[in-house]
């Protein structure tokens, strides 16, 4: 039987957990920065994240246990767009389609609940599994940002991907069917 995946709003109570995740090698390998995040810097980031109407954050839960973080950023209602990102903090939950379920849930929020028309994301080029997953959901590569991020003293390319609401409407039935075949209860 497939795991139950849910999103719940990030709260101040998640501060220590999210700091540990952000500083873990399993997560920081895919972030734009390498440096260890200090507790006071993280506290400022969290306060700003919880207070900024142009951002939304959720804790990803699998069978009731926190396993990752998803977010929207640069929410621009006037232009009908925003950016998004997510990570699964525990490598043991990767490869179980949890990321795909999260992607479906976030896309439904963005294009359904929020009524936006475009979603954008950036992924390190070396994170092939994630940018290919986005493409399965209908995202199109719109940019290759060469030597865009420095990690470990080396420059890394970043793939920029975009998805429009009408593209998601066309791709959604197939993605729901695929995940239902894997045992996930979706509507």
Secondary structure, 3 states (H helix, E strand, C coil): CCCCEEEEECCHHHHHHHHHHHHCHHHHCCCCCCCCCCHHHHHHHHHHHHHCCCCEEEEEEECCEEEEEEEEEEEECCCCEEEEEEEECCHHHCCCCHHHHHHHHHHHHHHHHCCCCEEEEEEECCCHHHHHHHHHCCCEEEEEEEEEEEECCEEEEEEEEEEEHHHHHHHHHHHHHHHHHCCCCCC
